[in-house]
Amino acid sequence: MIATAFMLLYLTRDEKLQALAELRRVLAPGGRLGCLSSLGEVAEVFLPRDEWDELL
């Protein structure tokens, strides 16, 4: 299990791709990735669900 809290939200798109590639590399087969975020936060750092799906 890999868990992250808020970190991915503040990366650029390229940084997100790099971080997610590294997370995928170290995650054991069948492992899980948990990303904590806050929908109540007002910021332009949130991506729509379809963009997160594309990155993943």
Backbone as a chain_set.jsonl record, in Angstrom:
{"seq": "MIATAFMLLYLTRDEKLQALAELRRVLAPGGRLGCLSSLGEVAEVFLPRDEWDELL", "coords": {"N": [[0.848, -1.183, 0.0], [0.557, 2.144, -0.863], [0.41, 5.381, 0.341], [-0.655, 8.722, 0.003], [-0.93, 12.13, 0.887], [-2.41, 14.863, -0.24], [-0.141, 15.691, -1.728], [0.085, 15.036, -4.528], [-1.683, 16.789, -5.683], [-0.511, 19.28, -6.019], [1.437, 19.172, -7.915], [2.848, 19.741, -11.165], [1.431, 18.808, -14.376], [3.324, 17.222, -15.764], [5.024, 16.535, -13.647], [3.206, 15.076, -12.118], [2.826, 12.861, -13.826], [5.417, 11.759, -13.759], [5.654, 11.17, -11.012], [3.524, 9.352, -10.647], [4.353, 7.31, -12.354], [6.61, 6.414, -10.971], [5.41, 5.609, -8.57], [3.868, 3.499, -9.542], [5.94, 1.831, -10.349], [7.137, 0.998, -7.928], [5.082, -0.123, -6.516], [3.724, -3.086, -5.268], [2.612, -6.01, -7.085], [-0.873, -6.154, -7.333], [-1.073, -4.362, -5.315], [-2.163, -1.349, -3.6], [-2.973, 2.101, -4.158], [-3.438, 4.903, -2.272], [-4.85, 8.056, -2.23], [-5.169, 10.961, -0.557], [-7.279, 13.754, -0.494], [-8.844, 17.004, -0.539], [-12.0, 17.985, -1.139], [-13.17, 20.286, -0.355], [-11.392, 22.316, -0.476], [-10.515, 25.352, -2.008], [-9.034, 25.759, -4.912], [-6.952, 25.812, -7.831], [-5.793, 23.425, -8.315], [-6.991, 21.007, -8.528], [-7.864, 18.267, -10.55], [-10.199, 17.232, -13.062], [-12.052, 14.145, -12.79], [-11.796, 12.503, -15.103], [-9.349, 13.367, -16.143], [-7.572, 12.565, -14.14], [-7.937, 9.812, -14.389], [-6.855, 9.443, -16.917], [-4.16, 10.097, -16.431], [-3.48, 8.059, -14.677]], "CA": [[0.0, 0.0, 0.0], [1.203, 3.452, -0.877], [-0.553, 6.428, 0.689], [-0.174, 10.086, -0.128], [-1.926, 13.105, 1.323], [-2.381, 16.189, -0.854], [1.061, 15.977, -2.493], [-0.116, 14.97, -5.978], [-2.503, 17.905, -6.144], [0.259, 20.493, -6.258], [2.443, 18.937, -8.94], [2.454, 20.029, -12.542], [1.013, 17.587, -15.078], [4.507, 16.397, -16.013], [5.454, 15.994, -12.355], [2.236, 14.022, -11.766], [3.146, 11.688, -14.638], [6.653, 11.175, -13.228], [5.368, 10.61, -9.688], [2.674, 8.175, -10.801], [5.173, 6.251, -12.941], [7.439, 5.886, -9.893], [4.523, 4.882, -7.67], [3.534, 2.237, -10.214], [7.147, 0.998, -10.373], [7.448, 0.415, -6.617], [3.9, -0.774, -5.943], [3.701, -4.535, -5.47], [1.46, -6.49, -7.852], [-2.076, -6.237, -6.514], [-1.021, -3.327, -4.284], [-3.13, -0.249, -3.72], [-2.523, 3.467, -3.986], [-4.448, 5.753, -1.639], [-4.54, 9.48, -2.343], [-6.072, 11.785, 0.226], [-7.413, 15.136, -0.947], [-9.954, 17.705, 0.097], [-12.868, 18.641, -2.113], [-13.588, 21.574, 0.174], [-10.355, 23.324, -0.707], [-10.703, 26.133, -3.226], [-7.751, 25.92, -5.579], [-6.953, 25.357, -9.215], [-4.907, 22.272, -8.386], [-7.772, 19.795, -8.701], [-8.149, 17.845, -11.92], [-11.426, 16.449, -13.199], [-11.859, 12.693, -12.671], [-11.32, 11.913, -16.355], [-7.928, 13.665, -16.311], [-6.836, 11.664, -13.242], [-7.991, 8.49, -14.998], [-5.899, 9.458, -18.022], [-2.815, 10.059, -15.859], [-3.257, 6.75, -14.071]], "C": [[0.884, 1.233, 0.0], [0.123, 4.475, -0.571], [0.111, 7.787, 0.525], [-1.299, 11.033, 0.288], [-1.6, 14.456, 0.692], [-1.212, 16.44, -1.81], [0.8, 16.013, -4.0], [-0.89, 16.169, -6.518], [-1.674, 19.09, -6.609], [1.383, 20.319, -7.268], [1.924, 19.385, -10.292], [2.026, 18.724, -13.199], [2.209, 16.665, -15.329], [5.028, 15.771, -14.722], [4.513, 14.891, -11.875], [2.547, 12.741, -12.524], [4.392, 10.992, -14.107], [6.395, 10.496, -11.889], [4.539, 9.335, -9.803], [3.431, 7.011, -11.436], [6.051, 5.608, -11.862], [6.598, 5.1, -8.891], [4.158, 3.522, -8.266], [4.726, 1.28, -10.18], [7.357, 0.288, -9.039], [6.266, -0.312, -5.98], [3.903, -2.264, -6.277], [2.498, -4.921, -6.324], [0.253, -6.677, -6.926], [-2.119, -5.201, -5.406], [-2.01, -2.217, -4.558], [-2.445, 1.089, -3.489], [-3.669, 4.264, -3.394], [-4.005, 7.2, -1.692], [-5.596, 10.279, -1.586], [-6.09, 13.193, -0.344], [-8.622, 15.746, -0.265], [-10.776, 18.411, -0.962], [-13.309, 20.016, -1.637], [-12.593, 22.685, -0.078], [-10.621, 24.047, -2.02], [-9.321, 26.401, -3.816], [-7.867, 25.408, -7.003], [-6.07, 24.133, -9.399], [-5.669, 20.984, -8.641], [-8.005, 19.518, -10.174], [-9.49, 17.141, -11.949], [-11.092, 14.953, -13.173], [-11.292, 12.084, -13.944], [-9.836, 12.208, -16.603], [-7.073, 12.806, -15.378], [-6.809, 10.254, -13.831], [-6.984, 8.383, -16.13], [-4.468, 9.357, -17.504], [-2.488, 8.692, -15.289], [-3.215, 5.672, -15.109]], "O": [[1.836, 1.337, 0.773], [-0.958, 4.438, -1.158], [1.279, 7.974, 0.864], [-2.476, 10.754, 0.06], [-0.621, 15.104, 1.062], [-1.303, 17.345, -2.64], [1.252, 16.936, -4.678], [-0.757, 16.518, -7.691], [-2.093, 19.827, -7.502], [2.195, 21.226, -7.455], [0.717, 19.407, -10.536], [2.238, 17.649, -12.638], [2.11, 15.455, -15.127], [5.428, 14.607, -14.711], [4.953, 13.897, -11.298], [2.534, 11.655, -11.944], [4.422, 9.765, -14.013], [6.859, 9.38, -11.654], [4.824, 8.347, -9.127], [3.184, 5.854, -11.097], [6.214, 4.388, -11.845], [7.021, 4.047, -8.414], [4.145, 2.513, -7.56], [4.557, 0.074, -10.006], [7.715, -0.889, -9.013], [6.441, -1.041, -5.003], [4.067, -2.649, -7.435], [1.474, -4.239, -6.295], [0.364, -7.29, -5.865], [-3.08, -5.152, -4.638], [-2.62, -2.16, -5.626], [-1.478, 1.196, -2.734], [-4.76, 4.294, -3.962], [-2.906, 7.535, -1.248], [-6.774, 10.266, -1.944], [-5.04, 13.76, -0.643], [-9.331, 15.08, 0.49], [-10.293, 19.339, -1.61], [-13.775, 20.827, -2.437], [-12.912, 23.863, 0.087], [-10.919, 23.412, -3.032], [-8.542, 27.182, -3.269], [-8.784, 24.654, -7.329], [-5.643, 23.835, -10.515], [-5.055, 19.96, -8.943], [-8.305, 20.427, -10.948], [-9.882, 16.517, -10.964], [-9.973, 14.556, -13.498], [-10.401, 11.238, -13.879], [-9.139, 11.392, -17.205], [-5.987, 12.367, -15.756], [-5.782, 9.577, -13.782], [-6.332, 7.351, -16.289], [-3.653, 8.624, -18.064], [-1.358, 8.217, -15.402], [-3.035, 4.501, -14.776]]}, "num_chains": 1, "name": "protein.A"}
